[in-house]
Amino acid sequence: MAKYRVLPGPEAFLPPSAACAGVVLPDPGQGHIHGEIVHEDIAMEEAAKQLLTAKVPTIFPGPLVLWNWNEKAAKKATAIKALYDELKSHNAGALLIPMPDYRPKYPKINPEVEINPNHPNLTIWHNKIDACMFVGVHCHQANLSLKIIRGGTNCYTIAMCAQAGHEDAMLSFRDATPDKIWKLVEVVRKAKASGVYASRGGVAVSKA
Amino acid sequence: MEANTIIGTVNKKGQKIVEPEYLFFEAPRQQYFMTGSEVVREAIRRASVDISVAYPITPQSEAAAMVGDLYVEGYVGDYFRGESEFAVMSQCAGASFGGARVFTTTSGPGTLRAYENFPMWAGSRLPILINVMVRGINSPLNIQPDTLELGMILDTGMLIWHAETAQELLDYLLKGYIVAEEPDVHLPIAIVIDGFFVSHTKDMVMIPSADLALPPYNPYRSPVPCMDMEVPPVRMMRDPFVMKSNYISYATHASWQQEIRAAIERSRKHTIRLIGGLIEEENGDAEILIVSSGTAVAQGREAIRLLAEEGIRVGIVKIKTLRPFPHEEIRQATKNAKLIFVPEFNVVGWMAREIKAVIPDNHRVIDGPHVAGGMTLPPEVIVEEIKKVLAGKKEVVRG
């Protein structure tokens, strides 16, 4: 049987959990791309590429970084804002959409204001988001979102995780500290400066 | 609280907090002759348990009472008796939601009375450790060992490790916390022993010093919000989406259930690291294998010794974890076997079903021998079963 790959969807009415399909989480210093374990630096470069070439790159910060509940959260929030600024200066279409909590939003979510783990596809469809990064979302809630997104949309998902990472994202880091987020900011800056990725009229295109 | 900041510090009982790997693999150990219940007490003494809730039911009552002694001695933060097993498991859930490391025990009918809580624990990602000392559950009343109840909790979403000996019981209780509390796992874990056969018999056990203890549980590494009314973000656990009737609510709930099973799968790598693999093999290349878990394995070991005296070579595969089930390991371990015997202490043969479900050519599986209702399973019964089957298959299997 072919090895399962975690690819952009829409995959299925109810896609499998990647972990149950044989995808394992990276060890410290590693990341994964489509379920393949790679050195973290390679994952950083691929994440930068995906964010810089997307039409609507979007960061979804979750409660763990939106709420100023400890010193580390505040430092992470600062780094995430810097990453967003880098993307926004490259592509006016870049978005920063918060996930402030996990309660289902009824009668309907306002997809321009927030994203919710119970129906993340609505926010992605509404904003035509083609690449996104989760950060500061509790792991269980992130996995729910990532799987629903893979099931119903064609969005490329990246998970910057403070714990062990996420198989259900197309690309995932682990053990994210403020320093690691800043490292991604630097990788994005360097990729922008290289001129490989240029933006035009709010839409990023690759020269590669 | 960062775990690495407390390593080397001393808790209120004067125990030194050490790295789990040090406690498991490096710390000097001393030999003791103890019952399984006493071993539970010694494991929990070193486990930095915050709360234990108890309710008496044979054969776990003795171990639960000994944990009460630990509370009096100051090794356990809080301890009380619930009103029933259902209440106990619900109270354990509340304690775990609040960020405590929780320990409890159960047996037989108590397990079934508590049953609704087990999938609730798993669905809530609560890393509660429960020591299940299995016993008979069906009428007429029986307090003797029988693993039927174990077959019934297989699909609750809990991790389940089945200890064969008192030594494994000690090690699994301590290591179980560390695996269950990994943020990518974070599930309840049942450490199972066969009641009386392990709980009430004495065995040699190597135990590290009582001056050492595991690091305490850190609820802020949980994959779901810790129920902390002082630290934001709170109010995240309201409004269950299952109360709404629409497609996306159903999709979320389905994904949620999948995520519990995914967490079981993620436990594999942590478990393999700490308990040295999900199975153990002896004479793994033999064409006749005994495959089982718990004390059925111990009886199987003696059976292969008796058979060896008659020139019949038999191997044994011991299954240490029922969830995650070691399907690939069993496929590999049985790939050359022509006959696979599955001795069990229950009337239904759930272990044989599990094995048949994961291997090719499953007509090779001989469902038995079985005993039930507290009967012992003498090695001679296993020998007799194997020889009986071999008598009809001489052309297939080499002796």
Interface residues (C-beta under 8 A of the other chain):
Chain A: L14 P16 S17 A18 A19 C20 V24 L25 P63 L66 W67 W69 P100 D101 Y102 R103 P104 Y106 P117 N118 H119 N121 L122 H138 C139 H140 Q141 N143 L144 K147 I148 G151 Q163 A164 G165 E167 D168
Chain B: R125 E182 P183 D184 H186 R221 S222 P223 V224 P225 V231 P232 P233 R235 M236 R238 D239 F241 K244 I248 S249 A251 T252 A254 S255 W256 Q258 E259 R261 A262 A263 E265 R266 K269
